[in-house]
Amino acid sequence: MEPNLVQQLVNAAEKAANIARICRSNEALLQLLVQEKTGPEANARFEHDFKTLADVLIQETIKHDIGTLFPAMRDAIKGEESPNFKNVDGESVTIAVGETAEETANCLASILNVEVAEVLAGEVHRAVVYEESLLGEIPALPADLDYSNLGIWIDPIDGTAEYISGDSIFTDFPGITSTGLDCVTVLVGVYDRTTGIPVIGVVSQPFHNKLDENVYRSLVFWGVCLPELQANNCQFERPERDNRLGIFSSSENGDILQRIMELGYEFAFAAGAGHKALKVITWEVDLYLLSKGSTFKWDTCAPQAILRSLGGDMYSYRGSIGDSKPTPLSYIEDGEETADTKCNKDGLIAVRDVTLLDDLLKKLTE
């Protein structure tokens, strides 16, 4: 009998959060772990882009843990980061999770001192079960679910720049942070490889609840949207607001914002694609729109699955305008994957209330 995939993804996300917190808690270690992305790995939207060993280690840990439990899925688990990292001598090291903590520590020791490598390896191989009361009751998945037809996209740390800096700036709207650790998420999304439709999503906020200096507790959201099963732990009520509220990147096109404002929306600006999508999931905003092609499949697969379980969805911005109808983002596997095919190059629109789309698309096509 297969273990419950949703629970195992939640556990993997919590292990990821533990690793992220450990790496973040030591400033010297954090600076040591940072390596600037260059060339095709960099996100052209940002002047500087970074990857950290925490990113790479989390991604490889999730791939190892889920691939071990669900071998039929192993070759279809993909993530944002290359597993290659350079050490202080300029040598390229491939980060790999071994079968034992000792093997993993030996690999990490190519980059870190032995003591730190052993600590991180211990976290990678520690059994983690996330059972917070807010998780809700995770249902049994259909017995005939074909795991060999499922793929996974991982964003190990969405909001890496926020993760590194940690500087918080707040918006004028309660509960919505513009920048800071609250914008950091771990995203694990499962999609049907035949249809390209997201079917399971897990979104974790590793730094949601600060208990003490450098001590945080996660908050995890999950959703399932299979033909025969829809479930989630995101049954939030929409708060009373005089106006609708949209959340955007600070670099969003001014003309687009003006058109949306004419529909009665107020604006919040925040970092992190996963964070902005999560604000739609929790009803803290009505709309997340991005007109630029600066998000990727690993950014959107998990929150889109959760939104679909709630009756919402995530759509292509230009595709929906061009088709004059809502066109959901797709994860269909079509030939060789390149940086371009991994990108949501036509932007996105995320909503829980799909009835908002009619007026929105009309206004955007004027």
C-alpha positions in Angstrom: 0.0 0.0 0.0 1.3 3.4 -1.0 1.9 6.0 1.7 -0.3 9.1 1.5 1.4 11.3 -1.0 -0.1 14.6 0.4 1.2 13.8 3.9 4.6 12.9 2.6 4.8 16.1 0.6 3.8 18.1 3.7 6.5 16.2 5.7 9.0 17.0 3.0 8.1 20.7 3.0 8.5 20.8 6.8 11.9 19.2 6.5 12.7 21.8 3.9 11.6 24.5 6.3 13.9 23.1 9.1 16.9 23.2 6.7 16.0 26.7 5.6 15.8 27.9 9.2 19.1 26.3 10.3 20.9 27.9 7.3 19.3 31.2 8.0 20.0 31.2 11.8 23.7 31.6 11.4 24.7 34.8 9.5 28.3 33.6 8.8 26.9 30.3 7.4 24.3 32.1 5.4 26.9 34.3 3.7 29.1 31.3 3.1 26.2 29.5 1.4 25.3 32.3 -1.0 26.4 32.0 -4.6 25.1 34.5 -7.2 23.4 33.0 -10.2 24.8 34.0 -13.6 24.0 33.3 -17.2 20.9 31.2 -18.1 20.3 30.4 -14.4 19.7 34.1 -13.5 16.2 35.6 -13.5 16.4 38.6 -16.0 13.8 40.5 -14.0 16.3 41.1 -11.1 19.6 43.0 -11.1 21.0 40.3 -8.8 19.8 36.7 -8.4 21.1 34.2 -5.9 21.1 30.6 -5.2 22.0 29.2 -1.9 23.2 25.8 -0.7 19.9 25.8 1.3 18.0 26.0 -2.0 19.9 23.2 -3.6 20.0 21.0 -0.5 16.3 21.3 0.1 15.5 20.5 -3.5 17.7 17.4 -3.6 16.3 16.3 -0.2 12.7 16.5 -1.4 13.6 14.6 -4.6 15.4 11.9 -2.6 12.6 11.5 0.0 9.7 11.5 -2.4 11.5 9.5 -5.0 12.4 6.8 -2.4 8.8 6.5 -1.2 7.2 6.8 -4.7 9.7 5.2 -7.1 7.3 5.5 -10.0 7.6 9.3 -9.7 11.4 9.5 -9.2 12.4 10.5 -12.7 9.6 13.2 -13.0 10.6 15.2 -9.9 12.1 18.5 -11.0 13.2 21.7 -9.4 14.4 25.2 -10.0 18.0 24.7 -9.0 21.0 23.0 -10.7 22.6 20.7 -8.1 26.0 22.0 -9.0 27.8 24.4 -6.6 31.3 25.8 -6.5 33.5 25.5 -3.4 36.0 28.0 -2.2 38.6 26.6 -4.6 36.4 27.1 -7.6 35.7 23.4 -8.0 32.3 22.4 -9.1 30.6 20.1 -6.6 27.3 18.2 -7.3 25.1 18.2 -4.2 23.7 14.8 -3.7 21.7 13.2 -0.9 23.3 9.9 0.0 21.7 6.8 1.4 23.1 7.6 4.8 23.8 10.8 6.7 27.5 10.0 6.6 27.4 9.9 2.8 25.6 13.2 2.6 27.9 14.8 5.1 30.9 13.7 3.0 29.4 15.4 0.0 28.7 18.6 1.9 32.2 18.7 3.4 33.4 19.6 -0.1 31.9 23.0 0.5 31.5 23.4 4.3 33.5 22.5 7.3 33.0 19.0 8.6 31.0 20.1 11.7 28.4 22.1 9.7 28.2 19.4 7.0 27.3 16.9 9.7 24.6 19.1 11.2 23.0 19.7 7.8 23.3 16.0 6.8 21.6 15.1 10.1 18.6 17.3 9.2 18.4 15.9 5.7 18.1 12.3 7.1 16.0 13.1 10.1 12.5 11.7 10.1 10.0 14.6 10.1 6.2 14.4 10.5 4.3 17.6 10.4 1.1 17.2 12.4 0.0 20.7 13.4 -3.7 21.2 14.2 -4.0 23.7 11.4 -3.1 21.0 8.8 -6.6 19.6 8.8 -7.6 16.1 7.9 -5.7 14.8 4.9 -7.9 12.4 2.9 -6.9 9.1 1.4 -6.1 9.4 -2.3 -7.9 7.3 -4.9 -6.6 3.7 -4.9 -6.2 3.7 -8.6 -4.1 6.9 -8.8 -1.4 6.3 -11.4 1.8 7.6 -9.7 3.8 7.0 -12.9 1.7 9.7 -14.6 2.5 12.3 -12.0 5.3 14.9 -12.1 6.5 17.3 -9.4 7.8 20.8 -9.6 9.8 22.1 -6.6 10.7 25.6 -5.7 12.9 25.0 -2.6 13.0 28.6 -1.4 10.8 31.0 -3.3 11.9 34.5 -2.4 15.6 33.8 -2.1 16.5 37.5 -2.0 14.1 37.9 0.9 15.5 34.8 2.6 19.0 36.2 2.4 18.3 39.8 3.4 15.5 39.2 5.9 14.5 42.8 5.9 10.8 43.3 6.4 8.7 46.1 4.9 5.0 46.2 5.5 2.2 47.3 3.3 -0.8 49.4 4.3 -2.9 46.3 4.4 -3.1 44.1 7.6 -1.2 40.8 7.3 0.4 41.6 3.9 4.2 42.0 4.0 6.0 43.7 1.1 9.4 42.2 1.7 11.0 40.0 4.3 11.0 36.5 5.6 7.2 36.3 5.6 7.4 36.4 1.8 9.5 33.2 1.7 7.7 30.0 0.7 8.5 26.3 -0.1 6.5 25.2 -3.0 5.8 21.6 -4.0 3.3 21.0 -6.8 2.1 17.8 -8.4 0.7 17.7 -12.0 -0.8 15.2 -14.3 1.8 14.5 -17.0 -0.8 13.7 -19.6 -3.1 16.6 -19.2 -0.7 19.1 -17.7 -3.2 20.0 -15.0 -1.9 20.6 -11.4 -3.6 18.2 -9.0 -1.8 18.5 -5.6 -0.1 21.5 -4.1 1.8 22.1 -0.8 2.9 25.6 0.2 4.8 26.2 3.3 5.8 29.4 5.1 8.9 28.5 7.0 9.1 31.8 8.9 5.4 32.4 9.5 5.4 32.5 13.3 8.4 33.9 15.2 8.7 32.3 18.6 12.1 33.7 19.6 15.2 35.1 18.1 15.9 32.9 15.1 13.2 30.5 16.2 10.2 30.1 13.8 7.3 27.8 13.2 5.9 26.9 9.8 2.4 27.2 8.5 1.6 24.7 5.7 -1.3 24.8 3.2 -2.3 21.9 1.0 -4.9 21.2 -1.7 -6.0 18.2 -3.8 -7.9 18.6 -7.1 -8.4 15.2 -8.7 -11.5 14.4 -10.8 -12.9 12.3 -8.0 -11.5 14.2 -5.0 -11.3 17.9 -4.0 -9.9 18.8 -0.6 -7.8 21.4 1.2 -7.1 23.1 4.5 -7.8 26.6 3.1 -11.4 27.3 3.9 -10.9 30.9 4.7 -13.8 33.4 4.7 -13.4 36.5 2.4 -13.1 39.5 4.7 -15.4 42.5 4.3 -13.7 45.1 2.1 -15.0 48.3 0.6 -12.9 47.7 -2.6 -11.4 44.6 -4.2 -7.7 44.1 -3.4 -5.0 43.0 -5.9 -1.4 42.1 -5.2 1.4 42.8 -7.7 5.1 43.0 -8.3 6.5 46.5 -7.7 7.6 46.5 -11.4 4.1 45.9 -12.8 3.2 48.0 -15.9 1.5 51.3 -14.9 -1.1 51.2 -17.7 -2.3 47.8 -16.6 -2.5 49.0 -13.0 -4.5 52.0 -14.1 -7.0 49.8 -15.9 -7.4 47.5 -12.9 -7.9 50.5 -10.6 -10.8 51.6 -12.8 -12.5 48.3 -11.8 -12.4 49.4 -8.1 -9.2 47.6 -7.0 -6.8 48.8 -4.4 -3.2 47.7 -4.7 -0.6 45.9 -2.5 2.9 45.3 -3.8 4.9 42.3 -2.5 7.8 40.0 -3.2 7.7 36.3 -3.9 5.4 34.6 -6.5 4.4 31.9 -4.0 3.7 34.5 -1.4 1.5 36.6 -3.7 -0.4 33.5 -4.8 -0.9 32.4 -1.2 -2.6 35.7 -0.4 -5.2 34.8 -3.0 -5.6 31.4 -1.5 -6.2 32.8 2.0 -8.6 35.5 0.6 -6.4 38.3 1.9 -6.5 39.6 -1.7 -8.9 39.0 -4.6 -6.4 39.0 -7.5 -2.7 38.4 -8.3 -1.7 39.5 -11.7 1.7 39.5 -13.4 1.9 40.7 -17.0 5.6 39.8 -17.4 7.1 36.4 -18.1 9.2 36.3 -14.9 7.7 33.2 -13.1 8.3 29.6 -13.9 6.5 26.3 -13.5 8.1 25.7 -10.1 6.6 29.0 -8.9 3.0 28.3 -9.9 2.3 24.5 -9.9 1.7 24.2 -6.1 -0.5 27.3 -5.6 -2.4 26.6 -8.8 -3.3 23.1 -7.5 -4.6 24.6 -4.2 -6.6 27.3 -6.0 -8.2 24.7 -8.3 -9.2 22.7 -5.2 -11.0 25.9 -4.0 -12.8 26.6 -7.3 -10.3 29.1 -8.5 -7.3 28.8 -10.9 -4.3 30.4 -12.3 -4.4 31.6 -15.9 -2.1 32.8 -18.6 -2.3 36.6 -18.8 -1.6 37.1 -22.5 -3.2 33.7 -23.4 -6.5 34.7 -21.8 -6.5 38.1 -23.5 -5.6 36.6 -26.8 -8.2 33.9 -26.6 -10.8 36.3 -25.1 -11.5 33.6 -22.4 -9.7 32.3 -19.3 -6.8 30.0 -20.3 -5.3 28.1 -17.4 -1.5 27.7 -17.0 -0.5 24.2 -18.2 2.4 21.9 -17.3 2.1 19.7 -20.3 5.3 18.0 -21.2 6.0 18.8 -24.8 9.5 17.9 -26.1 12.8 18.9 -24.6 12.6 21.3 -21.6 14.4 24.6 -21.9 14.5 27.8 -19.9 11.8 29.1 -22.2 9.5 26.1 -21.9 9.8 26.2 -18.1 8.8 29.9 -18.0 5.2 31.2 -17.7 6.3 33.6 -20.5 2.8 35.0 -21.0 2.3 36.2 -17.4 -0.4 35.0 -15.0 -3.7 35.9 -13.4 -4.6 34.1 -10.1 -8.1 34.3 -8.5 -10.3 32.3 -6.2 -13.5 33.8 -7.5 -13.5 33.1 -11.2 -16.4 35.4 -11.8 -14.0 38.3 -11.5 -12.4 37.4 -14.8 -15.1 38.6 -17.1 -14.8 42.3 -16.1 -11.1 42.0 -15.7 -10.4 40.6 -19.2 -12.8 43.1 -20.8 -11.0 46.0 -19.2 -7.5 44.6 -20.1 -8.5 44.3 -23.8 -9.9 47.8 -24.1 
